[in-house]
Amino acid sequence: MKENKVTPNEMKQEQILQEKARSAEKMHAYAAANSDLNVEKELKRQRVARVIRNIISYAFLTLCAFFAFLPFYWMIISSLKTETEYRASSPTFFPTEFKWANYAAVLQQTSSSGAGFWRMLLNTLVVGIFSTSLGVIVTIVTAYALARMKFSGKNILFAIMLGTMMIPGEMFTITNYITVADLHWNDTYTVLILPFLVSIYYVYLLRNNFMQIPNSLYQAAKVDGLSDFGYLVKVMVPLTAPTLVSITLLKFIGTWNSYIWPRLVNNEEWQMITNWVTNGFSDTSGALYGGQYPLSEPLTTLRMAAVCMVSLPLFILFIFCRKYIMHGVSKSGTKG
């Protein structure tokens, strides 16, 4: 047999090819190492940028929260200070002496007609409960009619209702006052409930929610024999419960904060809790400061205590129900 002999040129070419292969492997390894290094650097840069962005965002939000909470903090600590400390030329950001007696003194204050805190609280609760309950019922019925029922002029009527939202509420004050005066409603609960029973904004809010409910549910309910009222109560109201809770809370908060209208149409005995806050709270008995201040001189610390007492229920209501308010309001503008 004839053996295959490798010539020197072939051996040289093979060596050159092996060297090129080794060089290519080294270049690929170097490129891969540089690529990994660049990716790692980019990831590290992104992490640092994210941390810095979060720090700036939370610092800004913390600063905003501080300035938003500062007036409430000042109100609370002022209600617990003595009047002497409050009037000092150098303000203190924490009471040197807690004057809890300020709250007890506020509860003993009465107006010229003899109406005190408990009478005003009763008025506010009665008006708030009836006004909120009746207002929500009327809002549901009106929103359902505008969203589901078909009748001529519906869109025009709804446009006119929305147009009334452009008119400032103060422009209705005189005409409303003349109307309730002619009806002899002054100094009653009726004058605080009926004139502002329904809000067009709440009707608009609930109508948008009703229109998001698929029409196929209405057709299925009709097949099952449900009336329009049954469909409203058993289907639409449960599906829009978050928005209804929001409307109920906002309506009650608005009633609680009523100030101008009750003061205009009713005497002190029939006014609301916010009207009571504006009374000139003073050390009427002289026992609080031992006659240091005139009995008729209003004391700011007592007024701060009264504001705290009136604001506390709303703070508690918002803390426990804020998710319903946010959910109901934000969902109203979402289609589907």
KEKE-3310 file (N, C-alpha, C; in steps of 0.2 Angstrom, whole numbers, plus 5000, padded with zeros to 4 digits):
npx = (5004:5002:5008:5000:5008:5012:5015:5027:5022:5008:5008:5012:5001:4991:4995:4994:4980:4975:4981:4974:4961:4962:4965:4953:4944:4949:4946:4932:4930:4935:4926:4914:4916:4918:4905:4897:4902:4898:4884:4882:4887:4877:4866:4869:4870:4856:4850:4855:4851:4837:4836:4840:4830:4819:4822:4822:4808:4801:4806:4801:4787:4786:4789:4778:4768:4771:4770:4756:4750:4754:4746:4735:4742:4746:4734:4729:4739:4738:4725:4727:4735:4739:4731:4739:4752:4749:4748:4760:4776:4785:4782:4778:4781:4776:4766:4769:4762:4748:4732:4719:4707:4702:4694:4683:4678:4674:4663:4654:4650:4637:4625:4617:4604:4603:4607:4618:4633:4628:4615:4617:4624:4615:4606:4614:4616:4603:4599:4609:4607:4594:4594:4605:4600:4588:4592:4601:4592:4584:4594:4598:4586:4584:4597:4595:4584:4590:4600:4595:4581:4570:4565:4558:4567:4577:4591:4592:4587:4596:4607:4603:4603:4616:4621:4617:4626:4636:4632:4636:4633:4630:4622:4609:4605:4598:4585:4581:4580:4570:4560:4558:4555:4543:4536:4536:4546:4557:4568:4567:4569:4566:4570:4583:4585:4577:4580:4593:4593:4596:4611:4617:4629:4632:4621:4626:4638:4633:4625:4635:4641:4630:4628:4639:4636:4633:4621:4616:4613:4602:4593:4593:4588:4575:4570:4570:4559:4560:4555:4558:4560:4564:4575:4584:4585:4590:4601:4608:4610:4618:4629:4635:4639:4651:4652:4640:4642:4652:4645:4636:4645:4651:4640:4635:4647:4646:4634:4638:4647:4640:4637:4634:4621:4613:4615:4609:4595:4590:4588:4599:4596:4592:4603:4619:4633:4644:4641:4641:4655:4659:4656:4659:4670:4673:4680:4668:4664:4675:4683:4692:4704:4705:4700:4709:4707:4695:4678:4670:4679:4685:4693:4707:4712:4701:4693:4701:4700:4686:4686:4694:4686:4675:4680:4686:4677:4675:4688:4690:4680:4685:4697:4694:4686:4691:4695:4684:4679:4689:4689:4676:4674:4685:4682:4671:4674:4678:4677:4669)
npy = (4994:5011:5025:5040:5055:5069:5085:5098:5111:5109:5106:5118:5126:5120:5123:5137:5139:5133:5142:5154:5149:5148:5162:5168:5162:5168:5181:5180:5176:5187:5197:5193:5194:5208:5211:5206:5213:5226:5225:5222:5234:5243:5238:5241:5255:5258:5253:5262:5274:5272:5271:5284:5291:5286:5291:5305:5306:5301:5310:5322:5320:5317:5330:5337:5331:5334:5348:5348:5342:5350:5362:5355:5349:5360:5365:5355:5354:5367:5367:5360:5368:5380:5396:5406:5401:5400:5413:5418:5426:5419:5406:5389:5372:5361:5357:5364:5361:5351:5355:5348:5352:5361:5355:5351:5363:5368:5360:5364:5377:5388:5395:5411:5408:5397:5385:5372:5361:5348:5350:5356:5345:5335:5341:5341:5328:5323:5330:5326:5312:5310:5319:5313:5300:5301:5309:5300:5290:5297:5301:5288:5284:5294:5294:5281:5283:5292:5284:5271:5271:5275:5289:5304:5318:5316:5317:5331:5335:5330:5337:5350:5349:5347:5359:5367:5365:5374:5386:5396:5391:5401:5410:5405:5407:5418:5417:5404:5407:5416:5408:5397:5405:5410:5398:5396:5389:5392:5390:5376:5358:5355:5365:5363:5351:5349:5359:5356:5343:5335:5332:5337:5333:5321:5313:5313:5306:5293:5290:5288:5276:5267:5266:5259:5246:5231:5229:5217:5211:5217:5213:5199:5199:5204:5193:5184:5189:5200:5216:5233:5240:5230:5225:5236:5237:5224:5221:5232:5241:5233:5231:5244:5247:5252:5265:5271:5270:5280:5291:5292:5294:5307:5315:5315:5321:5333:5338:5339:5349:5360:5377:5391:5392:5386:5395:5406:5404:5399:5400:5401:5389:5380:5378:5371:5360:5366:5379:5381:5381:5394:5401:5413:5407:5407:5409:5407:5404:5407:5397:5391:5398:5405:5418:5426:5430:5441:5437:5438:5438:5430:5415:5408:5395:5388:5389:5382:5369:5366:5366:5355:5345:5345:5342:5329:5318:5317:5315:5302:5295:5297:5290:5277:5274:5279:5271:5267:5280:5284:5274:5273:5286:5287:5276:5281:5287:5278:5267:5252)
npz = (5000:4997:5006:5013:5012:5021:5016:5018:5016:5017:5031:5036:5032:5039:5052:5052:5050:5063:5071:5068:5071:5085:5088:5084:5093:5105:5103:5102:5115:5122:5117:5122:5136:5137:5133:5143:5154:5150:5150:5163:5169:5164:5169:5183:5182:5179:5191:5200:5196:5197:5211:5215:5209:5216:5229:5227:5223:5235:5244:5240:5241:5255:5259:5254:5261:5274:5275:5272:5283:5293:5297:5303:5313:5321:5324:5333:5343:5348:5354:5365:5373:5386:5387:5389:5385:5372:5368:5369:5364:5358:5349:5353:5348:5354:5367:5383:5394:5396:5392:5395:5400:5392:5382:5390:5394:5382:5379:5388:5384:5378:5367:5364:5364:5371:5365:5364:5361:5360:5356:5343:5337:5337:5328:5316:5314:5312:5300:5292:5291:5285:5274:5267:5265:5258:5247:5241:5236:5227:5218:5213:5206:5197:5190:5184:5176:5166:5161:5156:5153:5139:5132:5124:5122:5132:5131:5129:5141:5150:5146:5149:5163:5166:5162:5172:5182:5179:5184:5198:5215:5224:5217:5218:5231:5236:5229:5233:5247:5247:5243:5253:5263:5260:5261:5274:5280:5288:5302:5304:5301:5289:5280:5279:5273:5261:5250:5245:5241:5230:5220:5205:5200:5207:5201:5188:5190:5194:5183:5173:5178:5178:5164:5160:5163:5154:5141:5139:5151:5156:5146:5149:5162:5159:5152:5162:5169:5177:5183:5178:5190:5198:5191:5193:5207:5210:5202:5196:5206:5216:5208:5206:5219:5225:5220:5224:5238:5239:5235:5245:5256:5252:5251:5265:5271:5265:5270:5283:5283:5281:5281:5278:5273:5284:5293:5288:5286:5298:5316:5330:5338:5328:5320:5313:5316:5312:5313:5326:5329:5327:5337:5351:5361:5378:5394:5403:5416:5424:5430:5423:5420:5432:5432:5425:5412:5404:5406:5395:5384:5369:5368:5360:5361:5366:5355:5345:5351:5349:5335:5333:5338:5330:5318:5320:5318:5304:5299:5304:5297:5284:5284:5286:5276:5264:5253:5246:5242:5233:5224:5219:5213:5204:5195:5188:5176:5168:5154:5151)
capx = (5000:5005:5006:4999:5013:5010:5021:5029:5017:5002:5008:5012:4994:4987:4997:4991:4973:4974:4982:4968:4955:4964:4964:4946:4942:4951:4942:4925:4930:4936:4920:4909:4918:4916:4898:4894:4904:4894:4878:4882:4887:4871:4861:4871:4868:4849:4848:4857:4846:4830:4836:4840:4823:4814:4824:4819:4801:4798:4808:4796:4780:4786:4789:4771:4764:4773:4766:4749:4749:4757:4740:4731:4746:4746:4727:4729:4743:4735:4719:4730:4740:4735:4730:4745:4757:4747:4749:4767:4779:4789:4778:4780:4778:4774:4763:4773:4757:4742:4726:4713:4701:4699:4688:4677:4675:4670:4656:4649:4648:4630:4624:4613:4597:4604:4609:4625:4636:4624:4610:4620:4626:4608:4603:4618:4615:4596:4599:4613:4604:4588:4596:4609:4596:4583:4596:4604:4587:4582:4600:4598:4581:4586:4602:4593:4580:4594:4604:4592:4575:4570:4559:4559:4570:4581:4598:4592:4586:4602:4612:4601:4605:4623:4622:4615:4632:4640:4630:4638:4628:4628:4616:4603:4604:4592:4579:4580:4578:4563:4555:4557:4552:4536:4533:4537:4550:4562:4568:4564:4574:4564:4573:4590:4585:4574:4583:4599:4592:4599:4616:4618:4636:4631:4617:4630:4643:4630:4623:4640:4642:4625:4629:4644:4633:4631:4613:4614:4611:4595:4589:4592:4583:4568:4568:4568:4553:4561:4553:4563:4562:4568:4582:4587:4587:4594:4606:4612:4613:4624:4635:4638:4639:4657:4650:4635:4645:4656:4640:4633:4650:4652:4634:4635:4652:4644:4629:4641:4651:4636:4638:4631:4613:4609:4616:4605:4588:4588:4591:4604:4594:4591:4609:4622:4638:4649:4639:4643:4662:4661:4654:4665:4672:4677:4680:4662:4664:4681:4686:4698:4710:4705:4698:4715:4705:4688:4673:4668:4685:4686:4700:4708:4713:4695:4690:4704:4697:4680:4687:4696:4680:4670:4684:4688:4672:4677:4695:4689:4676:4689:4703:4691:4682:4694:4696:4677:4678:4693:4687:4669:4675:4690:4678:4665:4676:4681:4672:4670)
capy = (5000:5018:5029:5047:5059:5076:5089:5104:5116:5107:5106:5125:5129:5118:5127:5144:5138:5132:5149:5158:5147:5150:5169:5169:5160:5173:5187:5179:5176:5194:5201:5190:5196:5215:5212:5205:5219:5232:5224:5223:5241:5246:5236:5244:5262:5258:5253:5268:5279:5270:5272:5291:5294:5285:5295:5311:5306:5301:5316:5327:5318:5318:5337:5339:5328:5338:5355:5347:5340:5355:5366:5351:5348:5366:5365:5350:5356:5373:5365:5357:5373:5386:5402:5410:5398:5401:5420:5420:5429:5414:5400:5382:5367:5356:5360:5363:5359:5348:5358:5344:5355:5365:5352:5351:5370:5369:5357:5368:5383:5388:5401:5416:5405:5391:5379:5370:5356:5342:5352:5356:5338:5332:5344:5339:5320:5322:5333:5322:5305:5311:5322:5308:5294:5303:5311:5294:5287:5301:5301:5282:5284:5299:5291:5275:5285:5295:5279:5265:5272:5279:5294:5309:5324:5313:5320:5338:5336:5329:5343:5356:5347:5348:5366:5370:5364:5380:5392:5396:5390:5407:5413:5402:5408:5423:5414:5399:5410:5419:5402:5394:5410:5410:5392:5396:5383:5394:5387:5369:5353:5354:5370:5361:5345:5349:5363:5353:5336:5331:5335:5335:5330:5314:5310:5312:5301:5287:5288:5285:5269:5263:5265:5254:5239:5228:5229:5210:5209:5220:5208:5193:5200:5204:5186:5180:5191:5206:5223:5238:5242:5224:5225:5242:5235:5217:5220:5238:5244:5229:5232:5250:5248:5257:5272:5273:5272:5286:5297:5293:5298:5313:5319:5316:5326:5340:5341:5340:5355:5366:5383:5398:5391:5385:5402:5411:5402:5396:5404:5397:5383:5375:5378:5365:5359:5371:5386:5381:5382:5401:5405:5416:5403:5411:5406:5410:5403:5409:5392:5388:5402:5409:5426:5429:5434:5443:5432:5439:5438:5424:5412:5404:5388:5384:5388:5376:5363:5365:5364:5348:5340:5345:5339:5322:5312:5317:5312:5295:5293:5297:5285:5270:5274:5282:5267:5267:5286:5284:5269:5275:5292:5285:5272:5284:5290:5272:5264:5245)
capz = (5000:4997:5012:5012:5015:5022:5013:5023:5014:5020:5038:5038:5031:5045:5058:5051:5052:5070:5075:5066:5075:5092:5088:5084:5100:5110:5101:5104:5123:5124:5116:5127:5142:5137:5133:5150:5158:5148:5152:5171:5170:5162:5175:5189:5181:5180:5198:5204:5193:5200:5218:5216:5207:5221:5234:5226:5223:5242:5248:5238:5244:5262:5261:5253:5267:5280:5274:5272:5290:5298:5300:5308:5319:5324:5327:5339:5349:5351:5358:5371:5376:5389:5383:5390:5381:5365:5366:5370:5358:5355:5348:5354:5343:5358:5373:5389:5399:5392:5395:5393:5402:5386:5379:5394:5394:5376:5379:5392:5381:5375:5363:5368:5364:5376:5361:5365:5357:5359:5352:5336:5335:5335:5321:5311:5313:5309:5294:5288:5289:5281:5268:5263:5263:5252:5241:5237:5233:5221:5213:5210:5202:5191:5185:5180:5170:5161:5158:5153:5150:5133:5131:5120:5125:5137:5130:5130:5148:5153:5144:5153:5170:5166:5161:5179:5186:5177:5188:5205:5219:5228:5214:5220:5238:5237:5227:5238:5253:5246:5242:5259:5268:5258:5263:5281:5282:5293:5309:5304:5298:5282:5276:5278:5269:5254:5245:5242:5242:5225:5217:5198:5200:5209:5196:5182:5192:5194:5177:5170:5180:5175:5157:5159:5163:5148:5140:5139:5158:5156:5142:5153:5167:5156:5150:5169:5172:5181:5181:5178:5197:5201:5188:5196:5214:5211:5197:5195:5213:5218:5203:5207:5226:5227:5218:5229:5245:5238:5235:5252:5261:5250:5253:5272:5272:5263:5275:5290:5283:5279:5286:5276:5272:5290:5297:5285:5287:5305:5322:5333:5340:5323:5316:5312:5320:5310:5315:5333:5330:5326:5343:5354:5366:5383:5401:5406:5423:5427:5433:5419:5421:5438:5431:5422:5406:5405:5405:5388:5379:5366:5369:5354:5362:5366:5348:5342:5353:5346:5328:5333:5340:5324:5312:5321:5314:5296:5299:5305:5291:5278:5285:5286:5269:5258:5247:5243:5239:5227:5219:5215:5209:5198:5190:5185:5170:5164:5150:5151)
cpx = (5004:5003:5005:5004:5011:5016:5022:5024:5010:5002:5008:5005:4990:4988:4994:4983:4971:4976:4976:4962:4956:4963:4957:4942:4943:4947:4935:4925:4930:4929:4915:4910:4916:4909:4895:4896:4900:4887:4877:4883:4881:4866:4862:4869:4860:4847:4850:4852:4839:4830:4836:4833:4818:4815:4821:4811:4798:4800:4803:4789:4780:4786:4782:4767:4765:4769:4759:4746:4750:4751:4736:4735:4746:4739:4726:4733:4740:4729:4721:4734:4735:4735:4736:4751:4755:4749:4756:4771:4783:4785:4781:4777:4776:4771:4768:4768:4751:4736:4720:4707:4698:4693:4682:4674:4671:4663:4651:4647:4641:4629:4619:4606:4598:4606:4617:4628:4632:4618:4612:4622:4620:4605:4607:4616:4608:4596:4603:4610:4599:4590:4600:4604:4591:4587:4599:4598:4585:4588:4599:4592:4582:4591:4600:4589:4584:4598:4601:4585:4575:4564:4562:4562:4575:4588:4597:4591:4592:4607:4610:4603:4612:4625:4621:4622:4637:4638:4632:4632:4626:4622:4609:4601:4598:4586:4577:4577:4571:4558:4553:4554:4544:4532:4533:4540:4556:4562:4565:4570:4572:4568:4581:4591:4583:4578:4589:4599:4596:4605:4617:4624:4635:4626:4622:4635:4639:4627:4629:4642:4636:4626:4635:4642:4631:4623:4611:4611:4603:4590:4588:4587:4576:4565:4566:4562:4554:4558:4559:4565:4566:4575:4586:4590:4591:4600:4611:4614:4618:4630:4639:4638:4645:4655:4645:4637:4649:4651:4637:4638:4650:4646:4634:4641:4650:4639:4633:4645:4647:4637:4634:4623:4610:4610:4611:4598:4586:4591:4596:4602:4593:4597:4613:4629:4644:4648:4641:4650:4663:4659:4660:4666:4676:4676:4674:4662:4670:4685:4692:4704:4710:4703:4704:4712:4697:4684:4670:4673:4685:4693:4701:4709:4707:4692:4694:4702:4691:4681:4689:4690:4675:4674:4685:4683:4674:4683:4694:4685:4681:4694:4700:4687:4685:4695:4690:4677:4682:4691:4681:4670:4680:4686:4673:4667:4679:4676:4674:4671)
cpy = (5006:5022:5036:5051:5066:5081:5095:5109:5115:5108:5114:5128:5127:5122:5134:5144:5137:5139:5154:5156:5149:5158:5171:5167:5165:5179:5186:5179:5184:5199:5199:5193:5204:5216:5211:5210:5225:5231:5225:5230:5245:5245:5240:5252:5263:5258:5259:5274:5278:5272:5280:5294:5292:5289:5302:5312:5306:5307:5322:5326:5319:5326:5340:5337:5332:5345:5354:5346:5346:5359:5361:5349:5354:5367:5361:5352:5363:5372:5363:5362:5377:5392:5407:5408:5400:5408:5422:5422:5424:5407:5393:5377:5361:5359:5359:5360:5357:5351:5354:5347:5360:5362:5352:5357:5371:5366:5360:5375:5382:5395:5405:5413:5398:5384:5378:5365:5351:5344:5352:5350:5335:5335:5342:5332:5319:5324:5328:5315:5306:5314:5317:5302:5296:5305:5305:5291:5291:5301:5294:5282:5288:5297:5285:5278:5288:5290:5274:5267:5276:5283:5300:5315:5322:5317:5327:5339:5335:5335:5349:5355:5349:5355:5370:5370:5370:5386:5391:5395:5396:5411:5411:5404:5412:5420:5408:5402:5413:5413:5399:5399:5411:5404:5391:5390:5385:5391:5380:5364:5353:5359:5368:5355:5346:5353:5360:5346:5332:5335:5333:5331:5322:5310:5308:5306:5294:5285:5285:5278:5265:5262:5260:5247:5237:5228:5222:5208:5211:5215:5201:5193:5201:5197:5182:5183:5197:5212:5228:5240:5236:5224:5231:5240:5229:5217:5227:5241:5240:5230:5239:5252:5253:5264:5275:5274:5278:5292:5298:5296:5305:5318:5320:5321:5333:5343:5343:5347:5361:5371:5389:5397:5390:5392:5407:5410:5400:5400:5399:5390:5378:5375:5371:5365:5364:5378:5387:5383:5390:5405:5408:5412:5407:5407:5409:5409:5405:5404:5389:5392:5407:5417:5429:5433:5436:5438:5432:5439:5431:5421:5407:5397:5384:5384:5382:5370:5361:5363:5357:5343:5340:5341:5331:5317:5312:5314:5304:5292:5292:5291:5278:5269:5277:5278:5267:5274:5286:5279:5271:5281:5291:5281:5275:5286:5284:5268:5256:5242)
cpz = (5000:5002:5010:5015:5015:5020:5018:5022:5018:5028:5040:5037:5037:5051:5058:5053:5059:5074:5074:5071:5083:5093:5088:5090:5105:5109:5103:5112:5125:5123:5120:5134:5143:5137:5139:5154:5156:5150:5160:5173:5169:5167:5181:5188:5182:5187:5202:5202:5197:5208:5219:5214:5213:5227:5233:5226:5231:5246:5246:5241:5251:5263:5260:5259:5273:5280:5274:5279:5295:5301:5305:5314:5324:5328:5334:5345:5352:5355:5364:5375:5381:5385:5383:5386:5374:5363:5367:5364:5355:5354:5350:5350:5347:5365:5379:5395:5395:5396:5393:5395:5397:5383:5383:5394:5388:5376:5383:5389:5377:5372:5367:5369:5369:5372:5362:5360:5355:5355:5344:5333:5333:5329:5315:5309:5309:5302:5289:5286:5284:5274:5264:5261:5257:5246:5237:5233:5227:5216:5209:5204:5196:5187:5181:5175:5165:5158:5154:5150:5144:5133:5127:5124:5131:5137:5131:5137:5152:5152:5148:5161:5171:5166:5168:5183:5185:5181:5195:5210:5223:5224:5216:5227:5239:5235:5231:5245:5253:5246:5249:5264:5266:5260:5270:5284:5287:5300:5309:5301:5290:5277:5275:5274:5262:5249:5242:5243:5237:5222:5210:5197:5201:5204:5190:5184:5191:5187:5173:5172:5178:5168:5155:5160:5157:5147:5140:5146:5159:5152:5146:5158:5165:5154:5157:5172:5176:5178:5181:5185:5200:5198:5192:5203:5215:5207:5197:5201:5216:5214:5204:5214:5228:5225:5223:5236:5244:5238:5242:5256:5259:5252:5260:5274:5271:5267:5281:5289:5281:5284:5284:5276:5279:5294:5294:5286:5294:5310:5325:5336:5335:5318:5316:5316:5318:5312:5322:5334:5330:5332:5347:5361:5371:5389:5405:5413:5427:5430:5429:5420:5427:5437:5428:5416:5407:5403:5398:5382:5376:5367:5363:5355:5363:5359:5344:5344:5350:5339:5328:5334:5334:5318:5313:5318:5307:5295:5299:5299:5285:5279:5284:5279:5263:5252:5243:5239:5233:5222:5215:5211:5203:5193:5186:5178:5166:5160:5150:5158)
residu = (MET:LYS:GLU:ASN:LYS:VAL:THR:PRO:ASN:GLU:MET:LYS:GLN:GLU:GLN:ILE:LEU:GLN:GLU:LYS:ALA:ARG:SER:ALA:GLU:LYS:MET:HIS:ALA:TYR:ALA:ALA:ALA:ASN:SER:ASP:LEU:ASN:VAL:GLU:LYS:GLU:LEU:LYS:ARG:GLN:ARG:VAL:ALA:ARG:VAL:ILE:ARG:ASN:ILE:ILE:SER:TYR:ALA:PHE:LEU:THR:LEU:CYS:ALA:PHE:PHE:ALA:PHE:LEU:PRO:PHE:TYR:TRP:MET:ILE:ILE:SER:SER:LEU:LYS:THR:GLU:THR:GLU:TYR:ARG:ALA:SER:SER:PRO:THR:PHE:PHE:PRO:THR:GLU:PHE:LYS:TRP:ALA:ASN:TYR:ALA:ALA:VAL:LEU:GLN:GLN:THR:SER:SER:SER:GLY:ALA:GLY:PHE:TRP:ARG:MET:LEU:LEU:ASN:THR:LEU:VAL:VAL:GLY:ILE:PHE:SER:THR:SER:LEU:GLY:VAL:ILE:VAL:THR:ILE:VAL:THR:ALA:TYR:ALA:LEU:ALA:ARG:MET:LYS:PHE:SER:GLY:LYS:ASN:ILE:LEU:PHE:ALA:ILE:MET:LEU:GLY:THR:MET:MET:ILE:PRO:GLY:GLU:MET:PHE:THR:ILE:THR:ASN:TYR:ILE:THR:VAL:ALA:ASP:LEU:HIS:TRP:ASN:ASP:THR:TYR:THR:VAL:LEU:ILE:LEU:PRO:PHE:LEU:VAL:SER:ILE:TYR:TYR:VAL:TYR:LEU:LEU:ARG:ASN:ASN:PHE:MET:GLN:ILE:PRO:ASN:SER:LEU:TYR:GLN:ALA:ALA:LYS:VAL:ASP:GLY:LEU:SER:ASP:PHE:GLY:TYR:LEU:VAL:LYS:VAL:MET:VAL:PRO:LEU:THR:ALA:PRO:THR:LEU:VAL:SER:ILE:THR:LEU:LEU:LYS:PHE:ILE:GLY:THR:TRP:ASN:SER:TYR:ILE:TRP:PRO:ARG:LEU:VAL:ASN:ASN:GLU:GLU:TRP:GLN:MET:ILE:THR:ASN:TRP:VAL:THR:ASN:GLY:PHE:SER:ASP:THR:SER:GLY:ALA:LEU:TYR:GLY:GLY:GLN:TYR:PRO:LEU:SER:GLU:PRO:LEU:THR:THR:LEU:ARG:MET:ALA:ALA:VAL:CYS:MET:VAL:SER:LEU:PRO:LEU:PHE:ILE:LEU:PHE:ILE:PHE:CYS:ARG:LYS:TYR:ILE:MET:HIS:GLY:VAL:SER:LYS:SER:GLY:THR:LYS:GLY)
# end
